[in-house]
Amino acid sequence: MSCVYSFYIDYKGNNKVYISEMTKSLILYPHSSASTILSMGLLREGHNVFLYAPDEINLRMAYTIPTDLKIEASTFNTSVETLTDLKLLNKMDYIVIPSLDVCPLKPREEFAKMCHATFRYKGQIHFCFLR
């Protein structure tokens, strides 16, 4: 398994945070092409991808995304699973919310600070945005 490092701007906007390969990634509400693109990249890097679609409406909105990703996963010895609850949330290494901040009006660093304040957690969480 290869180990890939990517750099991102941290929530303070002044440091680069290096994130190594993580095995379990959760995509919340996989409705868009951004969800597909992000998931395919994660699969290629060796992540197992979990898609959170809590009800039939969300599954319909995802359309062919779960099937497309399962086909992609089969070529990389990874897996894709659709979840209808968040019981496995604490097992995830990486949580992706592709629908947040779709059309940013403020700098990314300011949005990251807001996310950090909103999604408080006892452990350490980094909110990162690709530049």
C-alpha positions in Angstrom: 0.0 0.0 0.0 1.4 3.4 -0.9 1.5 6.2 1.6 0.5 9.5 0.0 0.9 13.0 1.6 -1.1 16.0 0.6 -0.6 19.5 1.9 -3.5 21.8 2.8 -3.9 25.1 4.5 -4.8 24.6 8.2 -7.7 26.4 9.9 -5.4 29.2 11.1 -4.5 29.9 7.5 -0.7 30.0 8.0 0.6 26.5 8.2 0.6 23.5 5.9 -0.9 20.4 7.5 0.4 17.1 6.1 -2.2 14.3 6.1 -1.1 10.8 5.5 -3.2 8.0 4.0 -6.2 7.1 6.0 -8.1 3.8 5.6 -11.8 4.7 6.3 -13.3 7.8 4.7 -17.0 8.9 5.1 -18.7 11.1 2.5 -21.8 12.8 3.9 -24.7 13.2 1.5 -23.0 12.1 -1.7 -25.2 13.9 -4.2 -22.8 15.7 -6.5 -20.0 15.2 -8.9 -17.7 16.6 -6.2 -18.6 13.5 -4.1 -17.7 11.3 -7.0 -14.4 13.0 -7.8 -13.3 13.1 -4.1 -14.3 9.5 -3.5 -12.5 8.2 -6.6 -9.4 10.0 -5.5 -9.7 8.4 -2.0 -10.2 5.0 -3.5 -7.1 5.4 -5.7 -5.1 6.2 -2.6 -6.2 3.0 -0.8 -9.1 4.4 1.3 -12.3 2.4 2.0 -15.1 4.8 1.3 -18.4 4.9 3.1 -21.3 6.9 1.8 -23.9 8.3 4.2 -27.3 8.5 2.6 -29.8 8.2 5.5 -33.0 7.7 3.5 -34.5 6.8 0.1 -34.5 10.5 -1.0 -30.8 10.7 -0.5 -30.2 7.4 -2.2 -32.2 8.7 -5.2 -30.2 11.9 -5.2 -27.0 9.9 -5.2 -28.3 8.2 -8.3 -25.4 6.1 -9.8 -22.6 7.4 -7.5 -22.6 4.3 -5.2 -22.5 1.9 -8.2 -19.9 3.9 -10.0 -17.7 4.0 -7.0 -18.0 0.2 -6.4 -16.8 -0.4 -9.9 -13.8 1.9 -9.3 -13.1 0.3 -5.9 -12.9 -3.2 -7.5 -9.8 -2.1 -9.4 -7.9 -0.8 -6.3 -8.7 -3.6 -3.8 -10.7 -1.1 -1.7 -14.4 -1.0 -0.8 -17.5 1.2 -1.0 -20.4 0.9 1.4 -23.6 2.9 1.7 -24.6 3.7 5.3 -28.1 4.8 6.5 -27.0 5.6 10.0 -23.9 7.1 11.7 -23.1 4.2 14.1 -19.6 3.8 12.5 -18.8 7.5 12.7 -16.3 7.1 15.4 -14.5 4.5 13.3 -13.8 6.9 10.4 -10.4 8.4 9.8 -11.6 11.1 7.5 -15.1 12.7 7.1 -15.8 14.7 4.0 -18.7 17.2 3.8 -18.7 18.1 0.1 -21.7 20.3 0.2 -20.4 22.9 2.7 -19.3 26.3 1.4 -20.2 25.7 -2.2 -19.9 29.4 -3.3 -17.5 31.0 -0.8 -17.8 34.7 -0.3 -15.1 34.9 2.4 -11.6 33.6 2.4 -11.1 29.8 3.0 -9.3 30.5 6.2 -12.3 32.3 7.7 -14.6 29.4 6.7 -12.2 26.9 8.3 -12.3 28.9 11.6 -16.1 28.8 11.5 -16.0 25.0 10.9 -13.6 24.6 13.8 -15.9 26.5 16.2 -19.0 24.7 14.9 -17.8 21.1 14.9 -16.1 21.1 18.3 -14.7 17.7 19.4 -12.8 16.5 22.5 -10.0 15.2 20.3 -8.0 17.2 17.8 -9.8 18.0 14.5 -8.2 19.9 11.6 -10.3 21.5 9.0 -8.4 21.6 5.7 -9.1 23.1 2.3 -7.2 22.4 -0.8 -5.7 25.5 -2.3 
